[in-house]
Amino acid sequence: MKGVAVFLLAVVCSSRAELVNVTVYGEALCPDTSAFVTGPLNRAVMEIGTIFTLKYVPWGNAKMISKEKFECQHGPMECTMNTVEACVIHYYPKREDFFPFLVCAFKQFETLNPDVGKKCAEEANLVWEKIETCYSGDLGISLEDMFAAETAELKPPHEYVPWVTINGEHDKTAEGKDLIEVVCQAFMGSKPPACEGELDWKEGINF
Ligand SMILES: *[C@@H]1O[C@H](CO)[C@@H](O)[C@H](O)[C@H]1NC(C)=O
């Protein structure tokens, strides 16, 4: 009996392949990041979310003027909203918690501001008050310093946003509609049905 139990455990463990690590370097208020997050990335999370981890790095092409002062491609509001996103990820590191917030924010990237952020936080069941304290204070700044450093460490350096790495390697194909295919190929375990082209189309995916 004991032998059978050990055998079963061994089978279960060996079938658990390592998850694929997807990292997205993006920017608030950026139309291309928005199209990617609300389109291919959202679809991948829904269809094959069980086979990859997601890390989102809110910095992109922003520049450090000093440790406390940043300059952003789409103006100061982009810096503010990158910081809001950094705070959301800090307090809610689980994808199921932070990702609905990101999708909500990126759907409204053209008018994104802290009021929209507050509504998105409420919709995603996140506590806005601590996010607000974070983005308007020292914690927000130090989180952005960290994400700026992570972006600067990219090899090769990023040339545009969104910039996507698969298991730490830049992958241009993953930055568009073929994201699911790329992640499925990188996954060594038994693949979910969506990997075999049996996409389970759901409502609300504008892709
Ligand atoms: C994904 O990242 C984790 C944590 O850094 C690491 O342990 C794991 O080996 C990575 N997986 C792959 C497939 O590279």
The ligand as a Tripos MOL2 file, in Angstrom:
@<TRIPOS>MOLECULE
LIG
   14    14     1     0     0
SMALL
NO_CHARGES

@<TRIPOS>ATOM
      1 C1         10.8160   31.0440  -13.7850 C.3       1 LIG1
      2 O1         11.2750   31.8670  -12.7430 O.3       1 LIG1
      3 C2         11.4760   31.1850  -11.5220 C.3       1 LIG1
      4 C3         11.7560   32.2140  -10.4490 C.3       1 LIG1
      5 O2         12.7400   33.1120  -10.8550 O.3       1 LIG1
      6 C4         12.6070   30.1790  -11.7160 C.3       1 LIG1
      7 O3         12.8250   29.4690  -10.5230 O.3       1 LIG1
      8 C5         12.2130   29.2110  -12.8310 C.3       1 LIG1
      9 O4         13.2760   28.3450  -13.0930 O.3       1 LIG1
     10 C6         11.8400   29.9680  -14.1000 C.3       1 LIG1
     11 N1         11.3040   29.0400  -15.0830 N.am      1 LIG1
     12 C7         11.8540   28.8360  -16.2720 C.2       1 LIG1
     13 C8         11.1720   27.8360  -17.1500 C.3       1 LIG1
     14 O5         12.8710   29.4250  -16.6510 O.2       1 LIG1
@<TRIPOS>BOND
     1     1     2 1
     2     1    10 1
     3     2     3 1
     4     3     4 1
     5     3     6 1
     6     4     5 1
     7     6     7 1
     8     6     8 1
     9     8     9 1
    10     8    10 1
    11    10    11 1
    12    11    12 1
    13    12    13 1
    14    12    14 2
@<TRIPOS>SUBSTRUCTURE
     1 LIG1         1 GROUP 0 **** ****
